[in-house]
């Protein structure tokens, strides 16, 4: 008998270490009591081949019976698995922007604290450095801003890295410029349409800008938490640590890094 007929299809989650959406996806399914096969595709040719066979080009992905969904929107996961659960409503746009401002300011402080060799050293089980992670915080935010301006959000942008010669100060300076651009956009947007009642193009479909802003904010916040962890690993106390109250209302994962 064919093995596929012997047992029902099993849910699979394709992920990689240090990926904020991956960690959140796994935590979400675990809290729902859903069993799944965990496939870490980092340095795993077989896992990457299986992911490519599905037709997916990025993670996280939830797959079942040869079909899959991207997990950038948990509404997609809920619909794909036919779950009877209600997701938390996003914070109002003004609160999301305020929290993103807080996060970007913190990330700029933190990246300045690394010694240059620390800034460039690959962290744990992911090919990303503290400098690259801090840069990613700001790039995520810039991509969210670009989406608001009608520029399609493409997953390839998440792989961007800072120029090789950039110092922590260079990354912080550029990041604060991104923050200023976000705040200038919001000042104008708040006057025109504070509810963000429009959709924007993304690699996972046409999405409400409010949802994209929420994802941008918690995504940046989660990676800033990782920068804090990196500082602590090197024996540095983060300058003005973000608190749970600072991040209240954002759907960040419980953990900072995959165990």
N, C-alpha and C positions, 0 to 999 in steps of 0.2 A: 504493500500500500504506500502511496506517496506520503512523505512526511508531512506535507501541508494539510493532508486530510486526517492525519492522526491527532493533531492538536490544533486548537484555535490560534490564529495569528497573535503574535505578541507585540505589545507596544515597545518601540525602541526610541531612545533619545540619543541623538548625535550631538556631541558637545566638545569643548576644549577647555583646558584650565585657564583661569583668569578671565573668562568670558562672563560678564555680568548677567546677560540674558540667559545663558546656559545654566548658571547656578540658580537663578530665580525659577527657571522652568522645572528643574529637578526638585527643588523645594516645594514648588506648587503641587506637582503630581504626588509627591510623598505625603503632603498634608491632606490631599484628597483621597488617600488610601489606595492609590493606583500603583500597581507593580509595573516595572518597566525594565528593559534591558538597557544598560548604560554603556554607550560606545564612545570612548574618548578618541577622537580622530587625530589628535596631535601626535605627530611622529608615528602614525599608525596607517600604513599603506592599505591594509585590508579594510579598515574602517572608512578611509577616504574613498576607496573604490566602491564600497557599498553605498556610501552617500551619493557618489556620482551616478551610480546606477539608478537611484531614485529620480535623478534629475535636479538635485539640489546643489547649490554652489556655496552655501554659507551655513553656519550653525548659529543658534540651536535649531534643530529640526526634530519634530515628533513624527514618527512613522508608524503606520499600521497597515498590514496587508498590501504592501507595495505602493501605498499612497502616503502622502506626507503633508505637513503644514509647517511653515516658518513660525517662529514663536515670538516675533517682535511685538505682536498684539496678542494678549492672552484671550481676547474674545475669539480669535481664530482657533486657539487651542481648545477652548470650551466647546465651540461649535464642532470642531473636527472630531472630538472624542464624545460628543453628545453628553456633556456633563450637566448635571442639574445643580449648578452653583452660581452664585451672584458675585461678581467682582466688585471691589471697592470703587466707588465713584472717584474720579480724579479731583484734585484740589482745583479751585477756581484759577484761571490763568494768571491773575495778579499775584496770587500766592506762590504759584509755580515759578514765576519770574523772580520773585523776591528770594526764594530758596536757591534758585540757580545763581543769582548774584552772590549769595552767601558762599555757595560751593566753589565758584570760580575764584573768588577772593582767597578762600582757604587754600585751594590748589596752588595758587601763585605763591603764597607764603611757604608752603611745604616744599615745593620744588627748589626753592632757594637754599634749603637747609642741607641738601645732599652735598657731600664732597664730590669732586668731579669723577673720580674712579667709581664711586657708588652709583652715580647718576647713569653710568654706562654699562653697569653689570647686569646680566640677565638674571631675573628674579625667579627662583623656584623652578616650577615645571612648565613654564610658558616662555616663549621666545619674545619677551618684552622686558625692557629695562625700566627703572624708576623714571628716567627722563622721558622715555617713550610713553609710559603710562600717564604722566602728567600732561604731556602733549596731547594724548588721546582725549583727556577730559575736555580740553579746549576745542579740539577738532570736532568732537561730538556736538558740542554747543554751537560751533560755527555751522555744521551741517544742518542742525535744527533751524538756525536762522536762515540759511540758504533755502531750505524747504519752504519756509514762510514767505520767501520772496519768489517762489515759483520755480526754483532750481531743483530738479529731481534729486531726491536722497538716494544715493547708490551705495551698496554695501562695500564696494571697493574703497570708498573713502575712509572707512574705519581702519584700513591697513596703512594709512599714511603715517610717516614718522618724521621727527624733526630733522633739519639739516644736521649732518654729522658733527659740525663744529660748534653747534649751539651749546651754550652753558645753561645752567639752571636759571640764571638771570635772564638770558635770552628767551627761554621758554616762558618764564613768568611775565616778561614784558609783552610778548606777543599775546599770551593768554588774557592779560588785562585789556588789551586792545579788542579782543573778541568780546569780552564782557561789556566793554563800553558800546560796542556795536549792537549787542543784544539789548542793552538798556535804551539806546537811542531808538531802535526799532519799536520796542514796547511803548515808549513814550508817545510815538506817533500812532501805534496800533490801538492803544488805550483810548485815544481820542476818536478813532474811526470805528472800531469794532472790538471792544474789550472782551467779548465772548468768544472771539476767534471762530466765528460762524462761517468757516470755509474749509475746503479740502485742499490737500497738497499731494504732489506725486512722490511716491516712495517705491523702493524695490519690492515692497510687500503689498503694493496696491495703492489706490487713491484713498487717503485717510483724512479724518478730521484733524485740523491743525491743533486743536486742544489736546487730542490724544498724542500727537507727535511731540508737543511741548512737554507733556507729562513724561513721555519716554525719554526725551532728551535730558530732562532734569534728573530723573532717578538714575539714568545711565551715567551721567556725569558724577552724580553723588556717590554711586557705588565704586567707581574707579578712584575717586578721591579718598574713599575709605581705604582702598588698596594702597594708595600712596602713603597714607598714615601708617598702615601695617609695615610697609617697606622701611619707613623712617625708624619705627620701633625696632625692627629687625637689626638695623645698623646701630642701635643704641641711642637714637635721637628721640627726644620728646617733641611731638608735633607742636608747632607754634599755634596755639589757639585751636585745640582739637574740636572737630565737629561733634555735636552731642546728638543723642536720640531725639531730643526736643527739636534741634535744628532740622532734622530730617523727618519729623512727624508728618504723616499723611502721604509720604512717598512710598511706593511699593518696592523698596529695596529688599534684597535677600536678607535672611537672618545672618548668614555667614558672610565673611569678607572674602574668603578664598576657598576654592574647592579643597576638601580634605583628601 
